[in-house]
Amino acid sequence: MSAPPDEVAGPGHTRVAVLDLIAAMTLEEKLAQLVGLWQGVDRDSGAVAPLQDAMDTVERGFAEYAARGLGQITRHYGTRPLDPAEGLAALAAQQRWLREHTRLGIPAIVHEECLTGLAAWRAAAYPAPPAWGATFDPALVERMAARIGRVMAGLGIHQGLAPVLDVVRDMRWGRVEECISEDPYHVALTGAAYVRGLQSAGVVATLKHFVGYSNSRAGRNLAPVHAGEREIRDVLEFPFEVAVRDAGARSVMNSYAEIDGVPVAADAALLTGTLREEWGFDGTVVADYFAVAFLQTLHRVAEDAGDAAAQAITAGIDVELPTGVTYLRPLQERVEDGRLPLEIVDRALERVLTQKAELGLLDPDWAPPPGPAPAPDTGEDRLLAAEIAERSVVLLHNNGILPLGPGATNARTLAVVGPNARSVQALFGCYSFVNHVLPHHPGTAIGLRAETVESALRREFDPAVLLTARGTGVDDGDTEGFEAATTAARDAEAAVVVVGDRSGLFGRGTSGEGCDVDDLELPGAQRALVEAVIATGTPTIVVLLTGRAYAIGWMFEGAAAVVQAFFPGEEGAGAVAGVLSGRVNPSGRMPMSLPRGVGGQPYSYLHPPLGGASSVTRIGTAPAAPYGFGLSYTEFAYEDFTVGADRVDVAGSVRCAVTVRNTGERSGAEVVQVYASDPVASVTRPLAQLVAFERVFLEPGESVRVHCAVPTRLLAFTGRDGRRIVEPGAITIGVRRDAGEVISEETVLLTGAVHHIDGTEPRISTVTVSAPSAAPAPRAPGQPA
């Protein structure tokens, strides 16, 4: 082995040094840096990637495959149950082999899934992204991501395949559970917080899935996307732009989607034009698993593997994941016969090596973490997981039965029924290790200390007062257990029915990747079970553990209370029990609209006037509960909403303020939501759009003044000529309890000529909180008050 050029060593890596290293490499060595290697995947044990069973797997051993170097090691910890200490030792051995037995001695980047925590055995499993959205608390998400990054860095992992910044467009899509919200501003702030947190630990964040993936026809995974330029630019791209320009994300993963017939994996206009030339992104673009090969096998826009590789790398995909299917021999042949310029390979290689330099992997004294392996699930992790879960639970309906009261001091006889009452797996999403990998390893312990909702209720209340019955399965349609469930309900003072999803992959669940649905009725016989329990006359509390918002508005007619929890993680059962008892005052708000009908999709609150009209169609579009909705055990009053000026420059900021007061008898948190609208524009605009929010905690009788400075950039749209603009004219801005309930709003006139967006404008509102009579104290967006 010969060492890399001396200039590449040390912290001051320069572009010249990287180019010198590239000049010293053979073509095979160059291509080896552009691919990953995924080992330990058993085709017969079940897929953890789309169409994995149809792809060629790498049969060669590590040494043979990596003889000329290796770009990435794919999911070393996340492919099978692996003790962290053993995994760290094995990974270190592979990295030392690369240092000592390849000519240039360049270590590999190690990547893992980390959406709800590191997807590895025994690692902490946090709530799913819709739960992050329900907290309306980006600072809390940033803390979570920093904790995740700490564990990853200690285990020798350099890159995390998260966050997912797809904006929810159709609730039938199985991957809604991986998304934060249906509002792009909400997604942008929360996703950017995750990026900052993960990268603060020295781990590269990877934005998924750029772009359009969530807008597939009929919510079907990988189906074509038919969206206009304005929807792509104004809604779907915005979170990615914020994560790149404001949070400094260092990696992006392409979408599997094809948009109007062009697969994103081969679209230079998006991967190079928008991402790099317009936004200035200079990190790496990595392929979603097998996405390059899909250009040939799925999209059929490439004649062979070499053609697919050439299209993808030319468009801007730098690294083929999970394994080198097309970027090795097929791409080599294209370069050698002159059909692909070597400069295209070198362009991708420069980005990859620059990132390795940033990570310290090109330093001459680099060594893998010496160990011991960090504890992957500590008490601090669990406290944080509980805090997120508690803040994310949404109280959708309450006739006064909640809170039930804590412990034996207010003991009630409770019947706890439903398929998810005794299911630990029901707490986790499909990208948790519990549901992503462990189903392929029956008999293996989940490796986490997590309790079921039933066991949490036994802790929360007197254990002697619970009666239990399963009732039915999640989706088996079985009704034989109804009699036991209704009998338990009749014998109790109140019934808690725990229903919802089973998260899984590619048809193995009711929610998750490849688990799309035809309609939004609860799976299986669960609605019938809920209705049967309600019919007993016993006050019924329905708890939903789901990955999407189902059409459950009918519950509000008969149930005493309805509680929504979006896969709340390892501490989620305790959070649910705490809300029912009153130990936790619910403060979650819906990150997506609650559909009214089982077929009422696609829907977003971001619709123009015609999207909500009822006189032109017999189908009502109003949701059962709007975006941003949620109840509390206390009351909040809004007073004295004001705007800073009634005329604002078209390229300026609109300032407003409101006083929020806790008028109830217990402490609680309120989510202040500011919306704007553009009543008359040159293209149709949403009736309202979120432009600022802030979570405030108030003691009884306490009040605060919330001040917002909303940049006019948040009112920008793609004009008729295809340019991003802010138009002069009247806009309205106001505070609402949710997207549907206006509390107060004012009109502001934007003055001046049409402003053309150039990318330098602020994209995030500034929010400050002060005592009602005090001057506001400035702070960073998302920082806790």
N, C-alpha and C positions, 0 to 999 in steps of 0.2 A: 504494500500500500504506500502511495505517496500522498503527502499532506496537501491540502488546498493552499493556494498562494498565501504568503504571509500577510498581505495587506487585508485579507478577509478577516483576520483574527481581531479580537478586541471589540470594545463597544462602539467604535466609530466606523461602522460599516458604511461604505460609500458605494454609489452606483458604479464607479470605476472598478472597485474591487470585485463586485459581483460580475461585471462584464469580463474582467480578467479570468474569473473562475469559469464562466461560460466558455471562453475561448480555449480553455484547457480541457474541455470535455469532448468525448466522442458523441456521435448521434445517439447511440444506445444509452450512454450515460445520461444524456439530456432527457430522453424520453422516460427513463426510469424515475426521474424526479417529478414526472407529471402524472403518476398513477399511485393508487393505493394497493394494499394487499389485505385481503380479508381471509383469515384462517379460522378454522374451527367451525365452519358452517356445514351442517349436515342437511343435505337436500331432503332427506327422508323425515327429518324431525319437524318440519314445518317452516313456512316462509316467514322471515322478518323484514323482507323488502319486496316491492311489487314485482311480480313475474319472475321472482328469484329462481323458481323451479325450472323456468324455460331458458335460463342463461347458463353458459359454460362456467363451471367453477374451476378454481385454480387447484390442480392436483399436485403441483410441484411443491417441494418443501421450501422453507423460508430462505435457506442459503442459496438454493438454485435460482429462485425467483428474484432475489435481491442481489445477485452477484455483481451487478453493475450499479447498484445503488437503489434507493427506494424513496419515493416522495412522501407517502403516508402509510401509517399502520391503522387499519380500520377496526374499530370496536374491539379492541383487545379485551376489555373488561365486560363489554355489553353483549357478547354473543352466547355466553353460557355462564352458569354459576361458577364464580371464581373468587376464592378468598382474596381480599385486597392485598394482603401481605405476599401471598404466593404470586398474584398477578404482577405486583411491583417488581418482584425479583425476576420473573420471566421476561417482563418488558425490558428491564435493565440489561439482561443478557442479550436480547435482540439488538438493542441500541449499541451495546459494546461491540457486537459482531459487525455492525455496519461501520463503526469507527475503525475497527482493526482489520477487516477482511475485504473492504471495497477500496478501490484505487484512491478515491478522493475522501473517503472517511466521513461522509456527511450523514448525520443522524436523520431519522424520519420524524415528521410531524405525526403525533398520535391524536386521533379524533374520536369523540364519543358523542352519543345522544345525551342531552341534558335538559330537556324541556321542563320536566317536573322534578328536577334533581338529577344527578348523575345516574344514568340508566345502567347501574351495576348492582350486583348482589350486595345486600346489606347497606346500601347507601340510602340516605334520607330521601323520602318521597314526599314532595310538597304538593299543594293543590294544583289542579290543572289550570291552564291559562284563562278560561272563562271566569274562574274564581279570582284570578288576579284582577281581571277587569271589574268584577263585582265589588272589589275593595275600593276602587277609584283612588288608589294610593300608590303612585309610582315609586315613592321613596321606600316603601315596604318591599316592593318587588326588587328594587336595586339591592337592598340588604340581602334578600334571598339569593339573588344571582351571585353576589360576592361570596356568600357561604358556599354555594355550589362550586364556584371557581377555586376556592381555597382547597377543597378536597381534590378537585381535578388536578390542580398544579402539584399537589403533594404526591399524587399517584403517577406523575410523569405524563399527564395529558396536556396537550397544547391547544386544542381547538374543540369547541363545543358546537354541535349542530342545532343551535337555537339562537334567538327566539323565532317563532312563527309570526310573521307580520301580515298574513293574509287577512283581509277584511271580510267578515262574515257576510255573505250575500244570499245564501240559501240554506235554511236550517236542515234540509234533508241530507246535506253532505256529511259524510261520516267524520271528517276531520274538523268539524266545528269545535270539537272538544280540544283541539290544539290551538284555537284562535282566541284572541283576547276580547274582541268586540265587533259590533257591526258599524261602529263609528271610526273613521280613519284618524281623527285627532286623538281619540281615546287610545287607539292602537299605537299611534306614533309615540305618545308620551310614555306609555307603559313599556312598549318595546325598547325605546331608547334607554329607559331606566335599567332594563335587564342587560342591555349591551354594556352600559357603563359599569354595572356591578360585576359582570363576568370578566370584563377586560381589566378591571382594577386588580384582579388576582393574577394577571399575566396570561389569561386564557383568551384566545381569539374567539369572538362571537361570530356566528354565521347566520345571516338573515335568510329566512325561508318564507315563501318560495317565490322568487322574483320572476315573473309577476303574473297575476290573473288567475292563479290556480283555483281560488275559492269561488270563481264565477262560472264554473262549468255548467253545461246544460243539464237542467233537472237535478242539480246537486249530485251528479254521478261522477265518481272519482275518475280522473284522467279524461273525462269527456271534453269535446271541443268547447272553447270559449268564444262566444260571439259578443263582443263588447266594443262599443265605439271608443274613439280616441279620448273623448271627454271622461268617460267612466274610468278608463285606464289611467289617464293622467291626473284627474282631479280627485279620485277616490282611492284606487288600488295602489298607485305608486307613492302616495304621500307618506305613509309610515316608513317606507324604505328610504325615501329622501331624507327624512328627519334622522333616521338611524345612521345614515352615512354622513350627512353634513353636520349634524349637531352632536351625535354621540360617538362618531369616529369608528364605526364598525369596520373590522378589518377583513371580513370575508362575506361573500354572498353566494347563495345556492340558487341555481336556476329552477324555474317551475317546469313541471312535466307538461304543462298545458300547451296547446296550440291556440293561438289567437287569430281568428279569422283566417285559418288555414296555414299559418306559419308557426312551427314549433319554436318555443322560446329558446330551446337549446341550440337553435341554428339562426337566431335572430340577432344580427349585429346591431341593428338599430336600437335594440333594448340593452343588450349586454355590453356594447361598446359605446354607442351613441348616447343613450340616456345616462347609463351608469357611470361611465368614465369621462366622456367628453363634456356632458352637461353638469354632472354632479361632482366631478373631480375625484371619484373613487380610485384609489391606487392599491387596493389590497388584492386578494385572490378571489376568483370566481371558481367554485367547485361544482361539479356535476351532482345533481341528485342521483341516487343510486341507479345505475344502468341507463340513465337518461341519454347518454351519447349513443349507446347501442340501439335505443328505442327509435332513433331517427331512421334506422333501417327496418327494425323488426315490428315497430308499432305504428309510427307515423308514415312510414314508407316514402320518405323524401330522399333517402340515400340508397344507392344501388348496392353497396356492400359496406363492410365494417370500416374500410379505409375511407370511403366517401363520407360516412357518418362522422368519423373522427376529424376529417378535414373541415367539414362544415362547422362542427362544434368549436374547434380550436380557433378557426378563423373568426367566428362570431364573437368569441371572447371567453370560452370556458377554458380555464388554465389547468385544472386537475380533474382527471377521470376517477370517480369513485363508484363503487367501493373497491374495485379491483381493476387492473388494466386489461380490459377486454378489447378495446379498439386503439388505445393510444400507444401500444407497443409495436408489434410487428406490422399491423395494418397501416399505422401512421408512418412507420419507418419506410415502408415500400413507397408511399406517396411522396415522401421527401426524396428518396433515392432516385426515383424515376422522373423527378422534376415537376410533378403535378402540384406539389405544395412547397412554397418557398421556405427555406430553412429559417428565414427571419420570423415567420409566424411562430415556429417552435421556440425560438430564442426569446420572443416577446413574452410568452407564457412562462418560460423558464426563469426569466429575470424577475417576474413577480413572485414566483415560488421561492427562489433563493433569497430575494429581499425579505420575504416574510420569515424564512428560516433565520436570516441574520437578525431581524428584529427580536426573535425569540431566543437568541443566543446560541442557536444550534450550530453556527459556523465558528464560534469561538474555539481556539485551539485547546482551551482547558475545560470545554464543556463536558459534563458528565451527567448521567441520569441521577434523579433524586436518590440519595443514599439510604433513605428509610430512617426509621421505621415508617410503615404506611400510616397515614393519618386516619384517625377514627372517622368512618364515613357517615356516622349518624350519632351525633353527640346530644347532650342535654340542651345545648344552645340551639342546635338545629331543630330539636323538637319544640322548644319554646317558640321559635320563629314560625315553624309550620303551624302551630296552634294559633298564633296571632293572625296569620294570614287566613286560616280557615274560619276563625271567629268573625273576622271583619268581612268575609265574603258571603256568609249565609244571608239569603234574601227572604224576608218575611213577605209573602205575596198576598196573604189573606188572613184575617183574624177577626172573629166575631166577639172577642173578649176572653176566650178560653185561655189564651196564652198571656203571660207566662203561667205555667202550672204551679210554680213555687218549688223551692229547693228542698231536697232531702225529706226525711221522715217528719219534719216539722209541719209539712203540708202534704202528707202522703196521700196519694190517690191510687186506686186500683187501675193499672194500665194494662191494656191488651196491646202487645207489640206484634204486628203481623206484617207479612209481605216478603217477597223474594230477596230483598236487599237488607232485611233486618239483621240477618246472621251472616252476611257476606263481607269478609274483609276486602275481597277483590273489588267490591262495588265502590270503594273509596278512591280508586286509582284509575288514571287514564291509560290509554293504550301504549304510550311511550314511557310508562313506568316499567321498571324491570319486572315487577310482579305480573303485569299483564302482557308485556312485550316478549319476554323470554321464558319465564318460568312455566307457562303452559306446555312447553316442549320438553320439560324435565319433571314429569309427575313424581311426586314423592319428596321433592326438594322443599325444605322449609322456606318460607318467604323471606326470612332473614331480617325482618323488621318487627318491632314491637308495635302492633296496631290492633285495636279492638274494634269489634262490630258496634253498630248503633245499639243493638240490644244490650250488649255488655256495658256500654257507656251509660245507657239509661239505668241499668242496675246500680251503677256507681253513683249516678246523679240522684236517684231516688232510693227509697227503701227497697232492697232486693226482694223482699217478700211480697211486693205488690204488683209484680209483672206476670202476665199470662201471655204465652207466646204460641204462635202458629204461623207456618210458612204461607199457606194460602194457595200459592201458585209459583211457577218458575218465572224467570224474567221473560222468556219468549216461547215457552213450550206449549202455551195455550191450555194447560191442564187446569181443570176446575174441581178436581176431587178434594182438594184441601179447603175449599170454600166453607164447608160446614164447620170444620174445626175453627177456622178464622172467625166466622160470625158468632159461633158459640162463645169464644173467648171475648169477643167484643161485647156481647150481651151481658156477660158476667163482670164487666169492668165499668168504671166510671168514665173512662175515656179510652179511645183506641188510637194508637199511633200506627199508621200504615206506611211502611217504607218501601217505595217502589222506584223504578227507573231503569237504568241501563246496566249491561254487562259490557265493559270495554274490551275490545280485542282487535285483531288484525285480519283483514281479507276474508270477511264473512264469519269469523269465529266469535263475533260479538254483535251487539245491537248499536254500538257506537265505536268509532275509531277508523283508522285508515282502511278503506275498502269496505266499510260497513255503512253504506248509504241506505236510505230508506225511501219507500214509495210515498209515505204520508207521515204525518206527525202525531198519530195516535200513539199512546203508550204501547210498548211492545207486548205481544202475547195477550193474555187474559187479564192484564193488570188493571185496565179500566173497569172491567166487570168486577174484579175483586174489591176495588175501592167503592164502587157503587153498592155492592152487597154489604159491605161494612157500614156505609152511611145509612143504608136502609134499616139497620137494626135499631136506629134511633139513638145509639150511643154517640156522644160528641166525638167526631173523627178528625184527627190531625194527620194530614198527609205530608210525608217527607219525601222529596224527590232527590235522588242521587243520580244525576244524569250528565251527559256530555253535550247536550244541546237543549234548547228550549222546546218543549212539547206543547201541543195544543191542549192545555188542561184548564182552560177557562171555565168549562162545565163544572169543575170541582168547587168553584166559588159559590155555587148555588146551594150545595149540600154539606160540604165539609166545614167544620168549625174553624180550621186553620190550614194553610198551605205554606210549606217551607221549602225553598229551593236551595240545593247545594250542588255545585258543579264539581264532582269528583274532588272532595276536599282534602285528600291526602292522609298521611299516617296519623295525624291528630284530628282528622275531620269528624270522627264519631263523637269525640268529646265536645267539639264545637257545636254540633247539632243538639246534643243533649243539653248543653249549656243554654242554648237559645230556648229550648222547650221549657226548661226550669226557670229561666229568667236570670240565671247567673251571668249570661251574656245578653246584652241588649243588642238585637239585630241591627246592623247598619249597612249590610250589603245592598247594592242597587243593581238592577238588571243591566248587564252589559250588552244585551240584545233584546229585541222586542219579543214578547210572548205571543205566539200565533193564536188567532182566534179559531181558525178552522184547520182540520187535518190536512187540507190541500192548499192552504193559503200561502204558498211559497212560489217563487221567491218574493221576499218583502224586505224593505228597509225603511226606517223612519225618514231616511234622506230622499224622500220622493217629492217631485214637483206637484203642483195643484192637481193635475189630472190623475195622478197616482192615488189620490185619496177621494176622488169624486164618487158619489153613489148614484147619481141620477142617470149615469150612462152605462151602468152595469148592475146586475142583480146581486153581485158578490160584494159584500162589505169588506173593506180593507183594514179597518181599525183593529189594532191588536187587542188581545185580552188584557195585557198589561204593557205599557209603553216602555221603550228604552229609558233607562235611568230610574225606573220605579222601584220603590221598596218602602216597607213600613218599619216603625220603631215602637218601642214601649214608652216613648216619651213624645212630646210634641215640639215642633219648631216653628217659630213665626219669623217672617221676613218684613223688614221695615226700611223705609227711606231709601229706595233704589234711586240712584242718581247717575247721570253721565257727566263727564268732565267738561264737555263742550258739545254744542249742538251742530258745530261745523268742524270737520277734521279733514286734513289733507289726504288725498286719495292714496298717498304712499306713507301715511302715518300710522298712529295707533288710536283706537277708540278706548277711552277710559271710563270705567263705571265702578260703582261701589254699592254695597248693600249691607245692612245690619241683620244679623241672624241671632235669634234669641231662643234659648231652651225654655219653653213655657210649661214644661211638664214637671213631674215630681222625681225624676231620676236622671242620672247622667247619661249621656249618649252622644253619638256622632252623627252629624248631618253631612251630606254631600251637596255642596252648593254648585249648581249647574247654570252656566251662562250660555245662552244660545243667540245666534244672529240669523237674520234673513235678509234677502235682497228682493224686495217686492216686484221690481221691474228691472229686467236685465236683457241683454241682447240674445241670450240663450236661456232656456228654462232652468230654474234653480230650485233647490230643495225648499220646502216650506220653512224649515229651520235646520240649523246645524250647530253642533256643540263647538264652542270656541274657547271655553275655559271651564275648569272645575277645581274644586278644593274641598277636601275633607276636613271638617273642624269638629273638635270634641268640646262639649260644653257641659258644665255642671248645671243643675236646676237653677233657673233664674239668670244664668250667665249669658252674656252676649258678646259678640265680636263684630268688627267691621271688616268685610272682605272687599279688597280693592283689586281690580283687574285692569291690565293694559293689554288690549287685544290688537295685535298687528293686523293691518288691513290685508296682509298676505293670506290670512285665513279665509278671506272672502274672495280670493282669486279663483278664476276658472279659465278654461280653454275657450277662447273666443271663436267667432265664426271663421277667422283666418288661420286657426290652429295655434295662435300665440297665447301664452298665459297672460292674463290681464286682471287688473282691478278697475272697475268702471266707476266714474263719478255718479252721484245720485243718492237718493235716500235709502238708508238701510235701517233696520230695526235691531235693537239689541236689548236683551232682557234676561231676567232670572226666572227659572222654572223649577218646579219640584221634580219634573221629569220632562221627557220630550213632548208630552202632550198637555201638561198643566202649566199655563202661564201664570206667574205671580205678578210680575210687573215688567213693563218694557217701555223703551223710549225710542224716538226716531232721531237719527243723526244723519247729517248731510255730508257725504264725501265730496270734496271740492277739488277742482283742478282738472287737468287733462287725463285721459286714459293712461294708467300706469302699466307698463310692460314689465313683467316679472323677470329679473335678471339673476336671481339666486342669492343675492346679497341680503335680501330682506329677512328680518326675524320671522321664524316659523312657529314660535311657541309663545303663548301668552304669559305675561308675568303676573303672578298673584301674590299679594301681600295681605297679612292679617294683623289687625291691631285692635286695641280696645276701642269702643265706639267713639270716645272723645280724644283719642291719641292719634298722633301721626303714624302712618303705616311703617312697619319695619321691613325693609327689602330683604328678600331671600331668594334662593334659587327655585325655579319651578319644580314642584314635587317634593320639596323639603317639608318635613312635618311642621305644623304650626306650633 
